[in-house]
Amino acid sequence: MKEKKLPFIDEDNCAGCRVCVENCPTDSLAIEDPKYHGDIHTIAYLKDKNTCIGCGICEKACPIKAIEMKGG
């Protein structure tokens, strides 16, 4: 059986643009709140690995290539 791949988001490169979130067919991605008051940097994260189907749409949609599909 083929291992399902999950999106790995590079936190240093993610711009929090929401393109991956908007393109995810299973609503498995979300944008984190800023880490502290006054921070404007947000990042995407995998909110539910069980609903992720490993389709790779998020990886293809990311305009800055901050997502890579890896074995889960």
ABEGO torsion letter per residue (X at the ends): XBBBBBBBBBAAABAGAGAAAAABAAGABBBBBBABBGBABBBBBBABAAABAGAGAAAAABAAGABBBBBX
